[in-house]
Amino acid sequence: MIELSHISKSFNVGKGNQFTALDDVSLNIDRGKVTILKGPSGSGKTTLMTVLGCMSRPTTGRIKLHGINVSGVTGDAGLDTLEITSLPERFLTEIRRSTFGFIFQHFNLVKGLTVLENVLLPAYPLGENFTILRQRGMDLLGMFNITRHAAAPVDRLSGGEMQRVAIARALINNPAVIIADEPTAHLDSALSREFMTILADFKKDGRTILVASHDPIIYDSTLADTVIEMRDGRVTSIAERG
Amino acid sequence: MNRSLERHRNILDFALSSLLRRRARNISLFVLYTLIVFALASVVFFTQALKREAALLLKDAPDIVVQKMVAGRHDLIPTDYGLQIAAIRGVKEVQPRLWGYYYDPFNSANYTLVVPALQPPAPQFIHIGNGVARVRRLGSGDLMALMTYKQETLLLEVQEILSADAELVSSDLILIGENDFRTLFDFPRDVATDLTVTVTNPQELTTVARKIVARFPDTRPILKSEILRTYDAIFDWRGGMMVVLLTAAVLSFVIFAWDKATGLSAEERKEIGILKSIGWETSDVLLLKSWEGIVISLSAFLIGILLAYAHVFFFSAPLFEHALKGWGVLYPSFRLVPAFDFYQISLLFFLTVLPYTAATIIPSWRAATIDPDAAMRS
């Protein structure tokens, strides 16, 4: 589904403090599978996720999306393949918001806004009818059992509840791929297991899941189909399971 | 509803809840903004209305007023000058005018005395303005005592109180007969205060004026257009003076607004990063920030204009009255006729709403062009 070939990403290119976060990474992310990126801090996991999720461009290499339809963006005729590294920013944004749902380590919720508003945020620029959008938001809150907090400011919630809001927000545009960066870093074990249950449901729905983590609850989970280990910006091993 | 409209609606909705989140800051900004627009719009409305009023007053003014000068000062003009001026080709009519001021020491008031050309009051009778009637507590049929220049009391009966509608001109006015006027001021028989000249062809006004000066070098003809220009200049000057006074307020507002609008807090920057990371384009962020700016500036502008309109036209501008009206030109307590100058208001709009909105957008644009992965790294 997502094909990376010879991806490198360097920061501060040409300056004294240049460093390479990704170094010649090639891999495939399969549709409907759970892929875990494992490795210590600074190994390049987050950078790889941002490149995969069209948040930043690689310095070199190519990324191809297979079988993903994005309105206004057409792939190679008949091949159903989209090479995204050379697309202008506008198209990247379009792909990002229609294909990927992001769950951030620090949740990245907007303080002061209500739970429902936070969930609806990614959909606002799409110009969808507000009544329909609101209903979808409420359905998602219902799915994660936080409907009662819909009108409450998000900063009044507990850590676990905040994460559920962040997950609901990631799902509002019904993305095919969920990207989660260290999702359990701020959760206790019970909440981390609850998160894994939610991931299992995503997998059942046929979504592609990509999680960066150095939490054993995640990378040792039976849910993982592929575990990619990274160190110093390179892929050191790829383990296929089940 | 079409998607683009829905997009605007959704983002506007979000802009409103964003503004409410920083309630104290935005309300103080809004109040200050409204006050500035209110003050500036009041000046604009006021000067426009006064200019209009003056123009209406002067509509029936004579084409030329001829004054006699002595050492550069206004002097009484011999009435036989009028006969000779009437003989100039192109002059339709010449009328001597009698008018002057009377100081009433008991009430510390100045009255304007005029002998009307048409239907002057009969001897021993006067018509008085509302202001005079108020100050002297007079009604129709009462007697008014004036002290002549020969220290004799002149008793005149009030025949009529002038209509309150024309208070701007008539408040301090006393209409008096010619003989009583001359007795009161010990005014010689063969002179007048000035002469009014009506010309057959308005195109010849300057030619006639030139001929008058050539024949009587000791006179000064004043054209109607010059009077209008003087009025305009006076009101523009007064309006300008107010604007200068208000500049300090405007400047402090600009500094305040600039600080508030441009100083994106770390939290706002972070929010923009979050929006970008969850799929907002730079243009979406800019749309949000422009809506935020427009909501504050446009509503403050509209409310400021409405308040100024009420202040000037319903309450006669009590805040600026003294600075703008001045003595000897106009008189207090009259209601202005609403005058709305679209050009001036548009100018005010472009000077207040646009800079503020720009001041809001530019820093946001800078923040919005960050890479969306910045939020991922925070």
Interface residues (C-beta under 8 A of the other chain):
Chain A: T46 T47 M49 T50 M55 S56 E89 R90 T93 R96 R97 F102 F104 H106 N108 L109 V110 K111 G112 L113 T114 E117 L120 L121 P122 A123 Y124 P125 L126 G127 E128 N129 F130 L133 R169 N173 D181
Chain B: M1 N2 R3 S4 L5 E6 R7 R9 N10 I11 D13 F14 S17 S18 R21 E267 E271 I274 L275 S277 I278 G279 W280 E281 T282 D284 D371 P372 D373 A375 M376 R377 S378
